Amino acid sequence: MNPQKIAVLGPGSWGTALSQVLNDNGHDVRIWGNNPEQIAEINEKHTNTRYFKEVVLDEKIKAYDDLEDALANVNAILFVVPTKVTRLVAKQVAQVLKHKVHVLHASKGLEQGTHERISCILEEEIPAEYRDEIVVVSGPSHAEETIVRDITLISAASNNHDEAKYAQQLLSNDYFRLYSNTDVIGVETAGALKNIIAVGAGALHGLGFGDNAKAAIITRGLTEITRLGVAMGAKPLTYSGLSGVGDLIVTGTSVHSRNWRAGDALGRGEKLEDVERNMGMIIEGVSTTKVAYELAQQLHIDMPITETIYKVLYEGMDARAGILDIMRRETREENEFSN
């Protein structure tokens, strides 16, 4: 692939890591953000110490706080902003974009209120004449590992296979590999919903439970994720892949995961508002729990783990009492999909 001009929207940990991947592949990378001090740090010191204390970025990576400048003559835009501001940023992009581009996103969440997936938001806010089909970049990936060029394998999903192939060629290299996929609904819902289970897995750890409980919540959590995703139109097989079970494992078992760390703190008795303040970063699993709970009610999908986490987060239920409620549920057939 010839070198491309890429605007990465969002200078957080994952946006920064993906910017380095793109730079390593010889592309012209522009990171856009709205924090002038952070932008200045990237340009002047070539660091982003809020997320990576000891990483020095290539000086060719440039940061912008002016969106129109960042988007000038780019071939592609990669959204890596929190779910709650995706619509706002997409509206801003639509106002200043002057030519057709490839549009990708690497965020994981569902919008509160509308319950919409991120690709749907981007489709609604960016006119079709300015973009091709959206590409979803998702899978088992800690920014802390990708930034040091540890091996990472993820998925690129789009309704247009050529667009998925474009993302593969754009990002793949010796340490970062993408597999194409056409199940956008499956890849997006898997990436969003696994954050809920990661909060629960962290809470189990904080409460003092061991590996048996960890295995239980991951496997039964995957069942819930698949159940809801299929009801929304996804393909069941997607949840057995990188964006499904792969991402669930890496997020539900690691201290790198802010969702796991948030759950761990809740399990140790900290209050949610304190956890969110101390984290200093968006905990997507908290807002996604509310959306998933509402969707499950709407679609009549049984999601006991998600429902329990919702009650802990939003109704003040004691986490240990919630676990007992699940354990005392009527026994079921394991492979009975509707249960």
C-alpha positions as CSV (number, residue, x, y, z in Angstrom):
1,M,0.0,0.0,0.0
2,N,1.2,3.5,-0.8
3,P,1.6,5.8,2.2
4,Q,-1.7,7.3,3.3
5,K,-2.6,10.4,5.2
6,I,-4.5,9.4,8.3
7,A,-6.3,11.5,10.9
8,V,-6.6,9.7,14.2
9,L,-9.3,11.4,16.3
10,G,-8.6,10.9,20.0
11,P,-5.2,11.1,21.6
12,G,-6.0,8.6,24.4
13,S,-4.1,5.4,25.0
14,W,-5.6,3.4,22.1
15,G,-5.5,6.3,19.7
16,T,-1.9,6.9,20.5
17,A,-1.0,3.2,20.1
18,L,-2.7,3.0,16.8
19,S,-1.0,6.2,15.6
20,Q,2.3,4.5,16.3
21,V,1.2,1.4,14.3
22,L,0.2,3.6,11.4
23,N,3.5,5.5,11.6
24,D,5.5,2.3,11.7
25,N,3.8,1.4,8.5
26,G,5.0,4.5,6.8
27,H,1.8,6.6,6.9
28,D,1.5,10.3,7.5
29,V,-0.3,10.4,10.9
30,R,-2.1,13.3,12.5
31,I,-3.6,12.9,16.0
32,W,-6.4,15.3,16.8
33,G,-7.6,16.2,20.3
34,N,-9.1,19.1,22.2
35,N,-6.6,19.4,25.1
36,P,-4.0,22.0,24.0
37,E,-1.4,20.9,26.6
38,Q,-1.6,17.3,25.5
39,I,-1.3,18.4,21.8
40,A,1.7,20.5,22.6
41,E,3.4,17.7,24.6
42,I,3.0,15.3,21.6
43,N,4.5,17.9,19.2
44,E,7.3,19.2,21.4
45,K,8.3,16.3,23.6
46,H,6.9,13.4,21.4
47,T,5.4,11.9,24.5
48,N,1.9,11.3,25.9
49,T,2.7,10.8,29.6
50,R,-0.9,10.8,30.8
51,Y,-1.1,7.3,29.3
52,F,2.5,6.1,28.6
53,K,5.1,7.3,31.1
54,E,8.2,5.9,29.3
55,V,7.2,5.8,25.6
56,V,8.7,8.2,23.1
57,L,6.8,8.7,19.9
58,D,8.3,9.2,16.4
59,E,8.7,12.9,15.7
60,K,6.9,12.4,12.4
61,I,3.6,11.9,14.3
62,K,2.0,15.4,14.5
63,A,-0.8,16.5,16.8
64,Y,-3.6,19.0,16.1
65,D,-6.2,20.8,18.0
66,D,-7.8,22.3,14.9
67,L,-10.0,19.6,13.3
68,E,-10.1,21.2,9.9
69,D,-6.3,21.3,9.7
70,A,-6.1,17.7,10.9
71,L,-8.5,16.5,8.2
72,A,-6.9,18.5,5.3
73,N,-6.3,16.1,2.3
74,V,-6.4,12.9,4.5
75,N,-7.2,9.5,2.9
76,A,-8.8,8.1,6.0
77,I,-10.2,9.1,9.4
78,L,-9.9,6.8,12.4
79,F,-12.3,7.6,15.3
80,V,-10.9,6.6,18.7
81,V,-13.0,8.8,21.0
82,P,-15.2,7.8,23.9
83,T,-18.7,6.6,22.9
84,K,-20.4,9.5,24.6
85,V,-18.7,12.1,22.4
86,T,-18.7,10.1,19.1
87,R,-21.8,11.8,17.8
88,L,-20.6,15.3,18.6
89,V,-17.2,14.7,17.0
90,A,-18.8,13.1,13.9
91,K,-21.0,16.2,13.5
92,Q,-17.9,18.4,13.7
93,V,-16.2,16.2,11.1
94,A,-19.2,16.5,8.8
95,Q,-19.0,20.3,9.1
96,V,-15.4,20.7,7.9
97,L,-14.8,17.6,5.7
98,K,-14.4,18.7,2.1
99,H,-13.7,15.4,0.3
100,K,-14.5,11.6,0.4
101,V,-12.5,9.5,2.8
102,H,-12.3,6.1,4.3
103,V,-13.9,6.1,7.8
104,L,-12.8,3.6,10.5
105,H,-13.4,3.5,14.2
106,A,-11.7,1.6,17.1
107,S,-14.0,2.5,20.0
108,K,-16.1,0.1,22.0
109,G,-19.5,1.0,23.3
110,L,-23.2,1.6,22.7
111,E,-24.8,5.1,22.9
112,Q,-26.9,5.8,25.9
113,G,-30.5,6.7,25.0
114,T,-30.5,5.6,21.4
115,H,-28.8,2.2,22.1
116,E,-27.0,2.6,18.8
117,R,-23.7,1.1,17.7
118,I,-20.9,3.5,16.9
119,S,-20.9,2.7,13.1
120,C,-24.6,3.6,13.0
121,I,-23.8,7.0,14.7
122,L,-21.1,7.7,12.1
123,E,-23.4,6.7,9.2
124,E,-26.1,9.1,10.5
125,E,-23.8,12.0,11.1
126,I,-21.3,11.9,8.2
127,P,-23.0,12.2,4.8
128,A,-22.6,9.2,2.5
129,E,-21.0,11.3,-0.3
130,Y,-18.1,12.0,2.1
131,R,-17.3,8.4,3.1
132,D,-17.2,4.8,2.1
133,E,-18.7,2.0,4.3
134,I,-17.6,2.3,7.9
135,V,-14.8,-0.1,9.1
136,V,-14.9,-1.4,12.7
137,V,-11.4,-2.2,14.2
138,S,-11.8,-4.3,17.3
139,G,-10.4,-7.3,19.1
140,P,-8.2,-8.4,22.1
141,S,-5.8,-5.4,22.4
142,H,-4.3,-3.6,25.3
143,A,-2.8,-0.3,24.3
144,E,-0.1,-0.8,26.9
145,E,1.2,-3.8,24.9
146,T,0.6,-2.5,21.4
147,I,2.6,0.6,22.1
148,V,5.7,-1.5,22.9
149,R,5.0,-3.5,19.7
150,D,3.9,-6.7,21.4
151,I,2.0,-9.1,19.1
152,T,-1.6,-8.2,18.6
153,L,-4.3,-9.7,16.4
154,I,-7.7,-8.1,15.9
155,S,-10.6,-7.9,13.4
156,A,-11.5,-5.3,10.7
157,A,-15.2,-5.5,9.9
158,S,-17.2,-3.8,7.3
159,N,-20.3,-4.3,5.1
160,N,-17.9,-3.7,2.2
161,H,-15.2,-6.3,2.0
162,D,-12.9,-3.9,0.1
163,E,-13.0,-1.5,3.0
164,A,-12.1,-4.2,5.4
165,K,-9.2,-5.1,3.2
166,Y,-8.1,-1.5,3.1
167,A,-8.0,-1.5,6.9
168,Q,-6.0,-4.7,6.9
169,Q,-3.4,-3.3,4.5
170,L,-3.3,0.0,6.4
171,L,-2.6,-1.4,9.8
172,S,-1.1,-4.9,9.5
173,N,2.7,-5.4,10.1
174,D,5.1,-7.7,11.8
175,Y,3.5,-7.2,15.3
176,F,0.0,-6.1,14.4
177,R,-2.3,-8.3,12.3
178,L,-5.9,-7.8,11.2
179,Y,-8.4,-10.4,10.0
180,S,-11.3,-9.2,7.8
181,N,-14.9,-9.8,8.8
182,T,-18.3,-8.8,7.3
183,D,-20.3,-9.1,10.6
184,V,-20.3,-5.5,11.7
185,I,-23.0,-6.0,14.2
186,G,-21.3,-9.0,15.8
187,V,-17.9,-7.3,16.0
188,E,-19.3,-4.1,17.5
189,T,-21.6,-5.7,20.0
190,A,-18.9,-8.1,21.1
191,G,-16.4,-5.2,21.7
192,A,-19.0,-3.2,23.6
193,L,-20.6,-5.9,25.7
194,K,-17.4,-7.6,26.9
195,N,-16.7,-4.5,29.0
196,I,-19.7,-5.4,31.2
197,I,-18.4,-8.8,31.8
198,A,-14.9,-7.4,32.5
199,V,-16.4,-5.2,35.3
200,G,-18.0,-8.3,36.8
201,A,-14.8,-10.3,36.5
202,G,-12.9,-7.6,38.3
203,A,-15.6,-7.4,41.0
204,L,-15.2,-11.2,41.6
205,H,-11.5,-10.7,42.1
206,G,-12.1,-7.8,44.4
207,L,-14.4,-9.9,46.5
208,G,-11.8,-12.6,46.8
209,F,-13.1,-15.3,44.5
210,G,-10.6,-17.4,42.4
211,D,-10.1,-18.8,39.0
212,N,-13.2,-21.0,39.1
213,A,-15.4,-18.0,39.4
214,K,-13.3,-16.2,36.7
215,A,-13.9,-19.0,34.2
216,A,-17.6,-19.1,35.1
217,I,-18.2,-15.4,34.4
218,I,-16.2,-15.4,31.2
219,T,-18.0,-18.4,29.7
220,R,-21.5,-17.6,30.9
221,G,-20.9,-13.9,30.1
222,L,-20.0,-14.9,26.5
223,T,-23.3,-16.8,26.3
224,E,-25.2,-13.6,27.3
225,I,-23.2,-11.4,24.9
226,T,-24.0,-13.9,22.1
227,R,-27.6,-14.1,23.0
228,L,-28.2,-10.3,22.8
229,G,-25.9,-9.8,19.8
230,V,-27.8,-12.5,17.8
231,A,-31.1,-10.9,18.7
232,M,-29.7,-7.7,17.3
233,G,-28.8,-9.4,14.0
234,A,-25.2,-10.7,14.6
235,K,-23.8,-14.0,13.5
236,P,-23.2,-16.5,16.4
237,L,-19.8,-17.6,15.1
238,T,-18.4,-14.0,15.4
239,Y,-18.4,-14.4,19.2
240,S,-16.1,-17.4,19.0
241,G,-13.5,-15.2,17.2
242,L,-11.0,-12.5,18.1
243,S,-13.6,-9.7,18.7
244,G,-15.7,-12.1,20.8
245,V,-14.0,-14.6,23.1
246,G,-10.6,-13.2,22.4
247,D,-11.5,-9.7,23.5
248,L,-13.5,-11.0,26.5
249,I,-10.5,-13.0,27.7
250,V,-8.0,-10.1,27.5
251,T,-10.4,-7.6,29.0
252,G,-11.8,-9.9,31.7
253,T,-8.5,-11.1,33.1
254,S,-6.0,-8.3,33.0
255,V,-5.0,-5.3,35.2
256,H,-4.4,-3.4,32.0
257,S,-8.2,-3.3,31.6
258,R,-9.8,-0.2,33.2
259,N,-13.1,-2.1,33.2
260,W,-11.5,-4.9,35.2
261,R,-9.8,-2.5,37.5
262,A,-13.1,-0.6,38.1
263,G,-14.8,-3.9,39.0
264,D,-12.0,-4.9,41.3
265,A,-12.3,-1.6,43.1
266,L,-16.1,-2.0,43.4
267,G,-15.6,-5.5,44.8
268,R,-13.2,-4.2,47.4
269,G,-16.0,-1.8,48.5
270,E,-15.2,1.5,46.8
271,K,-18.0,3.7,45.6
272,L,-18.6,4.0,41.9
273,E,-18.2,7.8,41.9
274,D,-14.8,7.4,43.6
275,V,-13.7,4.7,41.2
276,E,-14.7,6.8,38.1
277,R,-12.8,9.9,39.5
278,N,-9.7,7.9,40.4
279,M,-9.6,6.1,37.1
280,G,-9.1,9.4,35.2
281,M,-10.3,7.6,32.0
282,I,-13.8,6.6,30.6
283,I,-15.0,3.3,32.0
284,E,-17.1,2.2,29.0
285,G,-18.4,-0.9,30.8
286,V,-20.4,1.3,33.2
287,S,-22.5,3.1,30.6
288,T,-22.7,0.0,28.4
289,T,-24.2,-2.0,31.2
290,K,-27.2,0.4,31.3
291,V,-27.7,0.2,27.5
292,A,-27.4,-3.6,27.5
293,Y,-29.8,-3.9,30.4
294,E,-32.4,-1.7,28.6
295,L,-31.9,-3.6,25.3
296,A,-32.3,-6.9,27.1
297,Q,-35.6,-5.7,28.6
298,Q,-36.7,-4.4,25.2
299,L,-35.8,-7.6,23.3
300,H,-36.9,-10.0,26.1
301,I,-33.4,-11.5,26.4
302,D,-32.3,-13.3,29.6
303,M,-29.0,-11.7,30.8
304,P,-28.7,-12.5,34.5
305,I,-25.0,-11.4,34.8
306,T,-25.6,-8.1,33.1
307,E,-28.8,-7.5,35.1
308,T,-26.9,-8.1,38.4
309,I,-24.1,-5.8,37.4
310,Y,-26.7,-3.2,36.4
311,K,-28.3,-3.5,39.9
312,V,-24.9,-3.1,41.6
313,L,-23.9,-0.1,39.5
314,Y,-27.2,1.7,39.3
315,E,-29.4,0.5,42.2
316,G,-26.9,0.0,45.0
317,M,-27.2,-3.8,45.2
318,D,-24.5,-5.5,47.3
319,A,-22.2,-7.3,44.9
320,R,-21.9,-10.5,47.0
321,A,-25.7,-10.6,47.4
322,G,-26.0,-10.4,43.6
323,I,-23.7,-13.3,43.1
324,L,-25.8,-15.4,45.5
325,D,-28.9,-14.5,43.5
326,I,-27.3,-15.8,40.3
327,M,-26.1,-19.0,42.0
328,R,-29.6,-19.7,43.4
329,R,-31.3,-19.3,40.0
330,E,-33.2,-22.3,38.7
331,T,-30.8,-24.8,37.1
332,R,-30.7,-24.9,33.3
333,E,-29.4,-26.9,30.4
334,E,-26.0,-25.4,29.4
335,N,-26.5,-25.5,25.7
336,E,-30.1,-24.3,25.7
337,F,-29.4,-21.0,23.9
338,S,-32.5,-19.2,25.1
339,N,-31.6,-19.7,28.7
